[in-house]
Amino acid sequence: MKSEPALPDRELLTGLVERVTYQSAENGFCVLRVKARGHRELVSLVGHAAMISAGEWITASGNWVSDRTHGQQFKARFLKTSAPTSISTSNWDPLAANWNVSVLFGWIIALMTLTRWLV
């Protein structure tokens, strides 16, 4: 009797979308850079989503793959998005969700300088 092939184990990946590198309007294919739980560096994720933007929280299930051109990626078979539950540097500005640390420090220094000038 033939047994059915075992499904490969799928992993769960959760985190904050830092950048949408690519998204196809035709089929929803997207390439994301994600600040994932349990990972120090940003993770590349490929999958399909109707709409997705930086600052959203994702939950994905899938497998790690090694692409010849792009290296280690998480290939999501299932991708769910939701609004983040806390403020982070990625979603402070409603007009541009891609804040980086140097811009944030620039604003802090400008505010400190202004505060000294006013006092």
Backbone as CSV, one residue per row, in Angstrom:
resi,resn,N_x,N_y,N_z,CA_x,CA_y,CA_z,C_x,C_y,C_z
1,MET,0.848,-1.182,0.000,0.000,0.000,0.000,0.888,1.238,0.000
2,LYS,0.580,2.173,-0.872,1.356,3.396,-0.976,0.928,4.386,0.088
3,SER,1.907,4.992,0.727,1.569,6.040,1.688,1.671,7.389,0.997
4,GLU,0.870,8.325,1.460,0.897,9.667,0.878,2.175,10.373,1.294
5,PRO,2.731,11.198,0.408,3.937,11.926,0.784,3.662,12.871,1.944
6,ALA,4.610,12.934,2.862,4.446,13.801,4.023,4.595,15.262,3.604
7,LEU,3.725,16.098,4.141,3.830,17.525,3.881,5.026,18.079,4.639
8,PRO,5.786,18.942,4.008,6.910,19.537,4.723,6.402,20.370,5.900
9,ASP,7.142,20.371,6.971,6.740,21.159,8.137,6.735,22.632,7.784
10,ARG,5.694,23.292,8.177,5.598,24.737,7.946,5.926,25.450,9.240
11,GLU,6.604,26.560,9.090,6.959,27.378,10.239,6.052,28.595,10.294
12,LEU,5.980,29.202,11.467,5.193,30.403,11.671,6.158,31.576,11.840
13,LEU,5.897,32.667,11.148,6.722,33.865,11.239,5.809,35.045,11.529
14,THR,6.120,35.812,12.569,5.340,37.000,12.898,6.290,38.187,13.018
15,GLY,5.798,39.357,12.654,6.630,40.539,12.783,6.028,41.761,12.127
16,LEU,6.815,42.836,12.135,6.394,44.123,11.615,7.000,44.354,10.239
17,VAL,6.178,44.740,9.276,6.663,45.028,7.925,7.436,46.350,7.971
18,GLU,8.723,46.279,7.701,9.561,47.479,7.669,9.540,48.129,6.290
19,ARG,9.508,47.307,5.235,9.550,47.857,3.877,8.861,46.895,2.910
20,VAL,8.103,47.449,1.999,7.543,46.675,0.892,8.493,46.908,-0.281
21,THR,9.319,45.905,-0.569,10.315,46.025,-1.629,9.663,45.960,-3.000
22,TYR,8.669,45.096,-3.139,7.976,44.929,-4.418,6.572,44.410,-4.154
23,GLN,5.612,44.893,-4.951,4.261,44.337,-4.914,3.635,44.451,-6.286
24,SER,3.105,43.331,-6.776,2.451,43.297,-8.078,0.971,43.617,-7.911
25,ALA,0.504,44.598,-8.655,-0.917,44.944,-8.631,-1.750,43.887,-9.347
26,GLU,-1.114,43.138,-10.257,-1.837,42.132,-11.041,-2.192,40.888,-10.244
27,ASN,-1.206,40.342,-9.504,-1.464,39.068,-8.816,-1.200,39.099,-7.312
28,GLY,-0.784,40.243,-6.767,-0.580,40.357,-5.330,0.752,39.832,-4.816
29,PHE,1.608,39.335,-5.711,2.918,38.846,-5.265,3.680,40.002,-4.628
30,CYS,4.301,39.733,-3.474,5.031,40.798,-2.797,6.335,40.278,-2.195
31,VAL,7.280,41.199,-2.078,8.547,40.944,-1.410,8.625,41.957,-0.276
32,LEU,8.759,41.459,0.945,8.742,42.309,2.130,10.027,42.166,2.923
33,ARG,10.386,43.213,3.642,11.455,43.147,4.639,10.746,43.281,5.978
34,VAL,10.942,42.281,6.840,10.170,42.163,8.067,11.095,42.105,9.278
35,LYS,10.720,42.873,10.314,11.393,42.760,11.602,10.650,41.646,12.344
36,ALA,11.193,40.426,12.240,10.492,39.239,12.738,10.923,38.892,14.154
37,ARG,9.989,38.372,14.902,10.289,37.904,16.254,11.325,36.786,16.194
38,GLY,12.330,36.894,17.070,13.342,35.853,17.143,14.471,36.002,16.145
39,HIS,14.493,37.091,15.385,15.537,37.324,14.386,16.152,38.698,14.628
40,ARG,17.475,38.754,14.629,18.156,40.035,14.855,18.089,40.937,13.631
41,GLU,18.290,40.369,12.463,18.302,41.136,11.219,16.914,41.102,10.578
42,LEU,16.693,42.030,9.645,15.450,42.001,8.889,15.394,40.730,8.052
43,VAL,14.207,40.202,7.893,13.976,38.961,7.164,13.291,39.294,5.841
44,SER,13.720,38.646,4.766,13.027,38.781,3.479,11.893,37.771,3.427
45,LEU,10.722,38.244,3.051,9.547,37.379,2.958,8.946,37.560,1.577
46,VAL,8.613,36.456,0.924,7.907,36.492,-0.356,6.575,35.781,-0.187
47,GLY,5.552,36.339,-0.798,4.219,35.744,-0.684,3.226,36.529,-1.521
48,HIS,1.956,36.373,-1.186,0.886,37.058,-1.914,-0.034,37.760,-0.917
49,ALA,-0.310,39.030,-1.193,-1.228,39.819,-0.369,-1.911,40.839,-1.269
50,ALA,-3.209,41.009,-1.089,-3.952,41.957,-1.916,-3.414,43.376,-1.724
51,MET,-3.265,43.779,-0.474,-2.696,45.091,-0.144,-1.871,44.936,1.113
52,ILE,-0.706,45.560,1.131,0.146,45.520,2.316,1.026,46.756,2.311
53,SER,1.312,47.277,3.500,2.162,48.461,3.584,3.047,48.377,4.815
54,ALA,4.096,49.177,4.799,5.006,49.229,5.931,4.239,49.656,7.173
55,GLY,4.611,49.072,8.311,3.945,49.390,9.563,2.883,48.393,9.964
56,GLU,2.520,47.490,9.062,1.516,46.476,9.388,2.177,45.281,10.075
57,TRP,1.430,44.624,10.925,1.869,43.412,11.602,1.451,42.223,10.742
58,ILE,2.359,41.259,10.539,2.012,40.092,9.733,2.178,38.808,10.529
59,THR,1.390,37.844,10.154,1.533,36.464,10.608,1.563,35.625,9.345
60,ALA,2.624,34.843,9.194,2.783,34.053,7.975,3.169,32.626,8.326
61,SER,2.713,31.692,7.509,3.172,30.315,7.644,3.773,29.914,6.308
62,GLY,4.859,29.172,6.395,5.552,28.773,5.182,6.863,28.100,5.500
63,ASN,7.811,28.225,4.582,9.102,27.562,4.731,10.231,28.504,4.346
64,TRP,11.396,28.228,4.908,12.605,28.952,4.526,13.146,28.336,3.244
65,VAL,13.508,29.197,2.298,14.111,28.749,1.046,15.379,29.556,0.802
66,SER,16.279,28.986,0.034,17.497,29.686,-0.334,17.464,29.957,-1.834
67,ASP,17.257,31.214,-2.187,17.190,31.626,-3.583,18.610,31.891,-4.076
68,ARG,18.929,31.412,-5.281,20.278,31.604,-5.827,20.671,33.070,-5.924
69,THR,19.726,33.900,-6.316,20.008,35.323,-6.519,19.831,36.145,-5.246
70,HIS,18.773,35.877,-4.489,18.404,36.740,-3.364,18.719,36.166,-1.986
71,GLY,19.223,34.956,-1.924,19.616,34.374,-0.631,18.449,33.815,0.167
72,GLN,18.616,33.810,1.490,17.639,33.217,2.409,16.352,34.046,2.426
73,GLN,15.209,33.374,2.210,13.903,34.028,2.206,12.889,33.132,2.889
74,PHE,11.881,33.765,3.482,10.755,33.016,4.014,9.666,33.036,2.952
75,LYS,9.311,31.864,2.441,8.280,31.762,1.406,6.953,31.470,2.095
76,ALA,6.094,32.483,2.134,4.818,32.376,2.848,3.758,31.730,1.968
77,ARG,3.133,30.696,2.482,2.005,30.068,1.803,0.694,30.701,2.288
78,PHE,0.730,31.243,3.505,-0.413,31.931,4.098,0.121,33.221,4.712
79,LEU,-0.569,34.337,4.475,-0.121,35.633,4.975,-1.320,36.426,5.465
80,LYS,-1.288,36.812,6.734,-2.376,37.589,7.324,-1.792,38.883,7.871
81,THR,-2.457,40.003,7.607,-1.986,41.296,8.100,-2.958,41.858,9.122
82,SER,-2.418,42.679,10.003,-3.250,43.395,10.972,-2.514,44.656,11.389
83,ALA,-3.253,45.592,11.940,-2.638,46.837,12.408,-1.775,46.541,13.623
84,PRO,-0.641,47.233,13.785,0.195,47.000,14.962,-0.519,47.434,16.229
85,THR,-0.166,46.805,17.355,-0.827,47.117,18.620,-0.063,48.135,19.445
86,SER,1.151,48.522,19.018,1.914,49.519,19.747,2.628,50.442,18.769
87,ILE,3.047,51.591,19.264,3.760,52.551,18.425,5.194,52.088,18.254
88,SER,5.678,52.146,17.032,7.078,51.834,16.763,7.614,52.894,15.816
89,THR,8.921,52.927,15.604,9.496,53.932,14.722,9.033,53.747,13.294
90,SER,8.444,52.614,12.945,8.012,52.372,11.571,6.687,53.038,11.245
91,ASN,5.907,53.424,12.262,4.602,53.981,11.921,4.297,55.295,12.636
92,TRP,5.288,56.067,12.965,5.053,57.353,13.615,4.490,58.378,12.662
93,ASP,4.926,58.398,11.464,4.509,59.397,10.494,3.425,58.811,9.592
94,PRO,2.217,59.357,9.618,1.151,58.774,8.797,1.383,58.941,7.306
95,LEU,2.225,59.893,6.892,2.475,60.110,5.475,3.575,59.221,4.917
96,ALA,4.536,58.833,5.747,5.663,58.010,5.290,6.002,57.010,6.382
97,ALA,5.600,55.785,6.182,5.763,54.777,7.228,7.183,54.245,7.329
98,ASN,8.078,54.677,6.459,9.443,54.143,6.481,10.410,55.079,7.197
99,TRP,10.230,55.274,8.473,11.174,56.055,9.266,12.425,55.235,9.469
100,ASN,13.567,55.898,9.496,14.761,55.184,9.903,15.367,55.901,11.090
101,VAL,16.301,55.264,11.733,16.838,55.754,12.989,17.524,57.108,12.825
102,SER,18.250,57.322,11.733,18.955,58.592,11.564,17.977,59.765,11.445
103,VAL,16.846,59.575,10.782,15.845,60.630,10.684,15.260,60.914,12.059
104,LEU,14.981,59.867,12.815,14.433,60.022,14.152,15.393,60.795,15.046
105,PHE,16.683,60.441,15.025,17.665,61.164,15.833,17.804,62.609,15.367
106,GLY,17.689,62.853,14.075,17.733,64.220,13.565,16.625,65.071,14.160
107,TRP,15.420,64.529,14.235,14.298,65.245,14.843,14.520,65.473,16.326
108,ILE,15.064,64.501,17.014,15.325,64.646,18.450,16.326,65.770,18.686
109,ILE,17.402,65.804,17.903,18.416,66.852,18.049,17.816,68.224,17.731
110,ALA,17.006,68.294,16.685,16.368,69.569,16.329,15.458,70.056,17.453
111,LEU,14.703,69.161,18.058,13.816,69.540,19.162,14.607,69.977,20.381
112,MET,15.717,69.286,20.673,16.555,69.669,21.806,17.149,71.054,21.583
113,THR,17.586,71.334,20.377,18.160,72.639,20.044,17.106,73.721,20.177
114,LEU,15.912,73.484,19.672,14.817,74.437,19.750,14.439,74.697,21.198
115,THR,14.399,73.657,22.009,14.054,73.792,23.420,15.065,74.679,24.146
116,ARG,16.365,74.480,23.874,17.398,75.322,24.491,17.255,76.770,24.056
117,TRP,16.914,77.005,22.795,16.779,78.352,22.272,15.598,79.065,22.912
118,LEU,14.512,78.342,23.172,13.315,78.950,23.761,13.487,79.260,25.242
119,VAL,14.346,78.528,25.935,14.505,78.717,27.388,15.426,79.821,27.692
